[in-house]
Amino acid sequence: MLLMAALAYGQSKTITGTITSAENGDPLPGATVVKQGTSDGTVTDVEGKFTIEAEIGQVLVVSYIGMEDATITVGSANVYNVQLESGIELEEFVVTALGISREKKSLGYATQELSGEAVSDVTTDNFINNLAGKVAGVQIKQSGNIGGSSNIVIRGYNSLTGNNQALFVVDGIPMGNQNVNTDYQSVGGKGYDYGNAISDIDPDNIESINVLKGAAATALYGSRAANGVVMITTKKGRVMEGDRRIGVTINSGVTFGYADKTTFPEYQKEYGAGYGPFYDDSGDFYYDQWYHIDINEDGELDYVVPFTEDGSYGPRFDGRDVYHWDSFVPDLPGYRTPRPWVYSPNDAFTFFETQTAWDNNIALYGGNETGTFRMSFGNLDQKGILPNSELTRNNFSLNGTMNLTDNIRISGTAN
């Protein structure tokens, strides 16, 4: 019986079948069918059919470019039809200079592409900040204030005094990322930081972002692109399927922020404002820790806090009645009224509030054989972590294409 089983297992037979795509059922010509562990095999014809001699129990490996491999274990049947699943894309195309789409592996310089979701999934007032940590060799410097500007530097700083920021190209149009801050603001002076011009783009309208890092990649844009290029391709309209003429997309999100108390400095609560006993030598005092002024005009000098100082090396909190800064402002309830010298019940951390940001976007799109269109409206309503700080921004975008002939196509974008 064992001898008969061995003879049956080693029996050779003709195997036939058809190899097709599981996605659409189309035949796959040129697919290989190879006996596992050997180089002996065959390929399918234009109709996806194959014929091969194999033994019962033998394993056949079926493979095709861009498809997942499949196996056939030869049994008593003579016909085996196999459907292959789609595999990893072997060719990746990216948008390069002048909007030209090229195969990534054919490029002679470094580039990296991100989808629009990489900067729109989490709401921020400046989508540039969402690129941090997602592109190799790119440094993002954030201002930290609501609606503030951000610097994007590719492969380090090239100049000590010049502009080191990358050039932005939106749908083929070069755009600078400089801000309008003054030199005084750059060293911490007062003024408003209105952000970068590129931050006005609604991230919900971005289709893809491609960062060009090499000099060869940026040569077509001249000296402005010496620090690299960030290519932004916006979303376009498209021809609708079936009887649909117009498509609608609605995105809405909300984010919250708060100050982390664990990272906040710990303050001492034993001594008040001042730097030591050298503020007032009037009357019987010789450089005391207080100022001494007759506030209530009773002929006696009163204790006044040196509230102009920012140090906390002043008098020890002992509960005595003293005059604070609000005692000298007529419009405040504490005017000319002393208060106990004690630590404030509310420390600096209570100054911060919960940050909220509402982001809404609605887009209408469609098209036919003549042309396509896409128009959108976006609204960002953000309340900052500091009191009385808020940002409201409205974005309108219109994009359209028109096919005049089979060879002439006009497109335009307005934001």
Secondary structure, DSSP 8 states (H G I E B T S, - for coil): -HHHHHHHHT-EEEEEEEEEETTT--B-TT-EEEETTSS-EEE--TTSEEEEEEETT-EEEEE-TTB--EEEE--S-SB--EEE-B---S--EEE-GGG-EEEGGG-SS-EEEEETHHHHSS--S-GGGGGTTTSTTEEEEE--STT--EEEEESS---SSS----EEEETTEEE-------HHHHTT-SS-----GGGGS-GGGEEEEEEE-SHHHHGGGGGGGTT-EEEEEE------STT--EEEEEEEEEEEE---GGGS-----SB-SBSSS-SB--TT-SSBSSEEE-SS-SSS-EEE--TT---B-S-B----EEB-GGGG-TTSTTTT--EE----SS-GGGG---EEEEEEEEEEEEE-SSEEEEEEEEEEEEE-SSTT-EEEEEEEEEEEEEESSSS-EEEEEE-
